[in-house]
């Protein structure tokens, strides 16, 4: 095989690697969004049923961080954002797929920068 043919063959394999990496990143992101949704739902229900407040959510954050030193994304402020995320979209199942395609940062940006649900639906 010539060098040009080898390069083409090798590029095919490299393309497979890039495709798999992209798919893995999407799956990780989707799993994180699902997790944050679940935590937001759990916290929302605990607030309604058991009267959780700021101090309890702060204690939850501290507990998570004590059990998993170095873990990121579980500050009390971010846990409140998870609750807000869940409560914003819980009655909008049609947005489920779109929410999982966005990163957490993009979802937070949409929540904070758009007030009307109509705008949230189209971002």
C-alpha positions in Angstrom: 0.0 0.0 0.0 1.1 3.5 -0.7 1.6 6.1 2.0 -1.6 7.9 0.8 -3.6 4.6 1.0 -2.3 3.9 4.5 -3.1 7.4 5.7 -6.7 6.9 4.4 -7.1 3.6 6.2 -5.6 5.0 9.4 -7.9 8.0 9.2 -10.9 5.6 9.1 -9.7 4.1 12.4 -9.1 7.6 13.9 -12.6 8.5 12.8 -14.0 5.5 14.7 -12.1 6.6 17.8 -13.4 10.2 17.6 -16.9 9.0 17.1 -16.7 6.7 20.1 -15.2 9.5 22.2 -18.1 11.8 21.2 -20.7 9.2 22.0 -19.1 8.5 25.5 -19.0 12.2 26.3 -22.7 12.5 25.4 -23.6 9.5 27.6 -21.6 10.9 30.5 -23.3 14.3 30.2 -26.8 12.7 29.9 -26.1 10.6 33.0 -25.0 13.6 35.0 -28.1 15.5 33.9 -30.2 12.5 35.0 -28.4 12.4 38.4 -28.9 16.1 39.0 -32.6 15.8 38.0 -32.9 12.9 40.6 -31.2 14.9 43.3 -33.3 17.9 42.5 -36.5 15.8 42.7 -35.4 14.2 46.0 -34.5 17.6 47.6 -37.7 19.2 46.3 -39.8 16.4 47.9 -37.8 16.5 51.2 -38.6 20.2 51.4 -42.3 19.6 50.9 -42.6 16.5 53.1 -40.0 17.0 55.8 -39.5 20.8 55.8 -35.8 20.7 54.6 -34.3 24.2 54.5 -31.0 25.8 53.9 -29.3 24.3 56.9 -30.3 20.7 55.9 -29.2 21.2 52.3 -25.9 22.7 53.5 -25.5 19.6 55.8 -26.2 17.3 52.8 -23.6 19.1 50.8 -21.0 18.8 53.6 -21.9 15.2 54.1 -21.3 14.4 50.4 -18.0 16.3 50.3 -16.8 14.6 53.5 -17.5 11.2 52.0 -16.1 12.0 48.6 -13.2 14.5 49.1 -12.4 16.4 45.9 -15.8 15.7 44.2 -17.1 18.7 42.4 -20.7 19.9 41.7 -22.3 19.2 45.1 -22.0 22.6 46.9 -25.2 23.6 48.7 -25.7 26.3 46.0 -25.5 23.7 43.2 -27.9 21.4 45.1 -30.4 24.3 45.2 -29.9 24.7 41.4 -30.7 21.0 41.0 -33.9 21.5 42.8 -34.7 24.6 40.7 -33.9 22.6 37.5 -36.2 19.8 38.5 -39.0 22.2 39.5 -38.7 24.2 36.3 -39.1 21.2 34.0 -40.9 18.5 36.0 -44.2 19.2 34.1 -42.5 19.4 30.7 -41.6 15.8 29.7 -41.4 16.9 26.0 -38.2 18.7 26.9 -36.6 15.7 28.5 -34.4 14.7 25.5 -33.3 18.3 24.9 -32.3 18.8 28.5 -30.0 15.8 28.4 -28.3 17.1 25.2 -27.3 20.3 27.0 -24.5 20.5 29.4 -25.3 21.4 33.1 -23.8 24.8 32.5 -26.0 25.5 29.5 -29.1 24.3 31.4 -28.3 26.6 34.3 -27.8 29.5 31.8 -31.2 28.9 30.3 -32.9 28.8 33.7 -31.2 31.9 34.9 -31.5 34.0 31.7 -35.0 33.2 30.6 -38.0 33.8 32.6 -40.9 32.7 30.3 -41.3 29.0 29.8 -41.9 29.7 26.1 -38.4 30.9 25.8 -37.0 27.9 27.8 -38.8 25.6 25.3 -36.9 27.0 22.3 -33.4 27.3 23.6 
